[in-house]
Amino acid sequence: MTARARLYLITPPRIDDAKAFAALLAQCLDAGDVAAVQIRLKDFSEDHLGEVVKAVLPVAHAMGVAVLLNDRPDLAARFGCDGVHIGQSDGTLKDARRIMGPDAMIGVTCHDSRHLAMEAAEGGADYVAFGAFFPTQTKDATTQAELEVLSIWQESMTTPCVAIGGITVDNCTEVIEAGADFIAVSAGVWTHPDGAPAAVAAFFAKTKAAHAATKV
């Protein structure tokens, strides 16, 4: 690991009040370093997604944080998001790039497969996501990734990698030390007993500590 891993924040699965969430997000972004926010809301109308994006974008951009939408490059482009995250069943990377344009950030879910990740990297993905590394209640994880996939990726590829799946303040050091460039967290922040801002601060402290340890 040559650089400090950064937090990649994924929204809770339900946001009823976009403005209230944006206010909470602002507190989180003030609490520690966050590289990106992914809006991941299933089974909500396009109008509601648009309201959430509209509330989140100015808050994130004021802190230099990118905003990505999950699954839908068409809506990400329409709403003015900085990028999109696609799964293996969400259309092709080529189509997402065509829709989003050359400057958009596009990430691809690769589960536990270095082969899928290499295909994505060669196809121009801005990052690849491996997981799940730990049990998670946020989504139904179909694969269990081993930590070595991160280490091997760092040794052989330059495209950044994201670790996702069940990551908490208590276990994040494992994926950081294994070589994750970004740690994607949802429940580990939003359900933290001390509150989401405190969780972000705790993750930030862990990333700094892990990076400091590698330089000793």
C-alpha positions in Angstrom: 0.0 0.0 0.0 1.6 3.2 -1.2 -1.1 5.7 -0.5 -3.7 6.1 2.2 -6.9 4.4 1.5 -10.0 6.7 1.3 -13.6 6.2 2.2 -16.2 5.6 -0.5 -19.5 6.3 1.1 -22.6 4.5 -0.1 -26.0 6.0 1.0 -28.4 4.0 3.2 -30.9 1.9 1.2 -33.7 4.3 2.0 -33.8 8.1 2.1 -37.3 9.6 2.7 -36.2 13.2 3.3 -33.6 14.3 0.8 -32.9 17.6 2.5 -32.5 16.0 5.9 -30.1 13.4 4.5 -28.1 16.1 2.7 -27.7 17.9 6.0 -26.4 14.7 7.7 -24.1 14.1 4.8 -22.6 17.5 5.2 -21.7 16.6 8.8 -20.2 13.4 7.7 -18.0 15.1 5.0 -16.8 17.5 7.7 -15.8 14.6 9.9 -13.2 13.0 7.8 -11.8 12.4 4.3 -14.4 11.0 1.9 -13.5 10.5 -1.8 -16.9 9.7 -3.2 -20.6 9.2 -2.4 -22.6 6.6 -4.3 -26.4 7.1 -4.3 -27.7 3.6 -4.1 -31.5 3.5 -3.8 -33.5 0.5 -5.1 -37.2 0.5 -5.9 -37.6 4.3 -5.8 -39.1 6.5 -8.5 -36.9 8.5 -10.9 -38.4 11.6 -9.5 -37.3 10.7 -6.0 -33.8 9.8 -7.2 -33.6 13.1 -8.9 -34.6 14.9 -5.6 -31.9 13.0 -3.7 -29.2 13.8 -6.3 -30.3 17.5 -6.4 -29.9 17.7 -2.6 -26.6 15.8 -2.4 -24.6 17.3 -5.3 -24.0 20.8 -3.9 -23.1 19.4 -0.5 -20.6 16.9 -1.9 -19.1 19.3 -4.5 -18.6 21.9 -1.9 -16.2 19.4 -0.2 -14.6 18.2 -3.5 -16.4 14.9 -3.2 -17.6 13.0 -6.4 -21.2 11.8 -6.6 -22.0 8.6 -8.4 -25.3 6.9 -9.1 -25.8 3.2 -8.8 -26.9 1.1 -11.8 -28.3 3.8 -14.1 -25.9 5.7 -16.4 -28.9 7.2 -18.2 -30.1 8.8 -15.0 -26.6 9.6 -13.8 -26.1 11.6 -17.0 -29.5 13.3 -16.8 -29.1 14.3 -13.2 -25.6 15.6 -13.6 -23.8 13.1 -11.5 -20.0 12.8 -11.7 -20.2 9.1 -12.5 -22.0 5.8 -12.3 -21.3 2.4 -10.7 -22.5 -0.6 -12.6 -22.9 -4.3 -11.7 -22.3 -7.2 -14.0 -26.0 -7.1 -15.0 -26.4 -3.4 -15.4 -25.4 -3.1 -19.0 -21.9 -2.8 -20.5 -19.1 -0.6 -19.6 -18.9 0.5 -23.2 -22.6 1.6 -23.2 -22.1 3.4 -19.8 -19.1 5.3 -21.2 -21.0 6.3 -24.3 -23.9 7.6 -22.2 -21.8 9.3 -19.5 -19.0 10.7 -21.7 -15.2 10.4 -21.5 -14.8 12.4 -18.3 -17.3 10.6 -16.1 -16.1 8.3 -13.4 -17.3 4.7 -14.0 -16.8 1.8 -11.6 -17.6 -1.8 -12.1 -18.5 -4.6 -9.7 -16.2 -7.5 -10.1 -17.2 -9.7 -7.2 -14.2 -11.9 -6.4 -13.0 -12.2 -9.9 -9.6 -10.8 -11.1 -10.6 -11.8 -14.6 -13.7 -9.6 -14.6 -11.6 -6.8 -13.0 -9.0 -7.1 -15.7 -11.6 -6.9 -18.4 -13.1 -3.8 -16.8 -9.7 -2.2 -16.4 -8.8 -2.9 -20.0 -12.2 -1.5 -21.0 -11.5 1.8 -19.4 -13.1 1.5 -16.0 -12.0 4.1 -13.5 -12.0 1.6 -10.7 -13.0 -2.0 -10.0 -14.8 -3.2 -6.9 -14.2 -6.5 -5.1 -16.3 -8.0 -2.5 -18.0 -9.0 -0.3 -15.2 -9.4 2.2 -17.4 -9.8 5.3 -21.0 -10.7 5.9 -23.4 -7.8 5.0 -27.0 -7.0 5.5 -27.0 -4.1 3.0 -27.4 -6.3 0.0 -27.4 -10.0 -0.9 -23.8 -10.8 -1.5 -23.4 -13.6 -4.0 -19.6 -14.0 -3.6 -17.1 -14.1 -0.8 -13.9 -12.3 -1.8 -10.5 -13.2 -0.2 -8.2 -10.4 1.0 -5.5 -11.6 -1.3 -7.4 -10.5 -4.4 -6.6 -6.9 -3.3 -2.9 -7.6 -2.7 -2.5 -9.4 -6.1 -4.4 -6.6 -7.8 -2.1 -4.0 -6.4 1.0 -5.9 -7.4 -0.1 -6.3 -11.0 -2.5 -3.5 -12.0 -2.7 0.3 -11.8 -6.5 0.8 -11.9 -7.7 1.6 -8.4 -9.6 -1.0 -6.5 -12.5 -0.7 -4.1 -13.2 -3.1 -1.2 -16.9 -3.5 -0.4 -19.1 -5.7 1.7 -19.6 -5.7 5.4 -16.8 -3.3 6.2 -16.9 -1.7 9.6 -14.6 0.4 11.8 -13.6 -2.8 13.5 -12.5 -4.8 10.5 -11.5 -2.1 7.9 -7.8 -2.3 8.7 -7.7 -5.8 7.2 -8.8 -4.6 3.7 -6.7 -1.4 4.0 -3.6 -3.4 4.7 -4.4 -5.9 2.0 -4.3 -3.1 -0.6 -7.7 -1.4 -1.0 -7.4 2.0 -2.5 -11.0 2.8 -1.4 -13.2 1.2 1.3 -16.9 1.3 0.4 -19.1 1.5 3.4 -22.8 1.9 4.0 -24.2 0.3 7.1 -20.9 0.6 8.8 -21.5 4.4 8.8 -25.3 4.9 8.9 -26.0 2.4 11.6 -22.9 3.2 13.8 -24.0 3.5 17.4 -22.3 6.9 17.8 -23.8 8.3 14.7 -22.7 8.6 11.1 -20.3 11.6 11.5 -18.5 9.8 14.3 -18.2 6.7 12.1 -16.6 8.7 9.3 -14.2 10.2 11.8 -13.3 6.7 13.1 -12.8 5.3 9.6 -10.6 8.3 8.8 -8.5 7.6 11.9 -8.1 3.9 10.9 -6.9 4.8 7.4 -4.4 7.2 8.7 -3.1 4.7 11.3 -2.8 2.0 8.7 -0.9 4.2 6.3 1.4 5.4 9.1 2.2 1.8 10.0 3.3 1.0 6.5 5.9 3.7 6.6 7.5 2.6 9.8 
